Structure formats: structure tokens, C-alpha cells
Amino acid sequence: MLAAMFLPVLIIITGLVLPLGMAAQEAFAFERVHSAASHPIVKLFLFGLIALTFFHWAHRFRFTLVDIGLQKIRTLISILCYGSAIAVTLITAVVLWGV
């Protein structure tokens, strides 16, 4: 639910507002955004948002594949879906805390 609330806001800000120049340029200067993104609470928020989004995807995708008739490889689908969500979560942790 948290990802569903916050992800569209981030997409609108970074995908529409900034590229179209609808925001003040000094408000989103690189130094200012970098200093905000370097804060531990912001990193924790981004980590949670990305991890929750990918685990939600893995769960929904797994059951979609099983529902369309791939019952025989149910275990393999689970391993691949949740394994990829875990891999992306680990990569996210390395990228966020490596900065």
C-alpha cells in the first residue's frame, strides 16, 4: 500500500514536473537533491519503496503465471520471482548505501 501511495508521486515529480520545467530549477538543483538523497532517512524510504514494489511485483507475477496454467513449474516460478525480488533488493541496498 505504501508503494502504491508514494511511487506515483515520485514518477510524476521525476518524470513530468522536472523535465517539463514546471518546478523552480534551484529547488531541484543537483547539489540540493544529492544532499537530500544522501540523508539516511531518505535512503531508508527509497529502499523500502523499491523493495516493497518488487516484492509486490513478484507475488502478483507468480500467481499470474500459475493462473494461466503453469502449475507444473510452480516451485520454479516461485524461486525465480522471489529470487529476483531479493536480488533487486540487495542491489538497491548496495547502491543506496554505497553512495
Residue pairs with C-beta under 8 A, 6 or more apart in sequence:
2 48
2 49
2 52
3 49
3 52
3 53
3 56
6 45
6 49
7 49
7 53
10 49
13 23
16 22
17 23
18 28
26 32
36 42
37 43
37 46
37 99
38 99
43 96
43 97
46 92
46 96
47 89
47 92
47 93
47 96
50 88
50 89
50 92
51 85
51 88
51 89
51 92
54 84
54 85
54 88
54 89
55 82
55 85
55 89
57 85
58 81
58 82
58 84
58 85
59 81
61 81
62 77
62 78
62 81
62 82
65 77
65 81
66 74
66 77
70 77
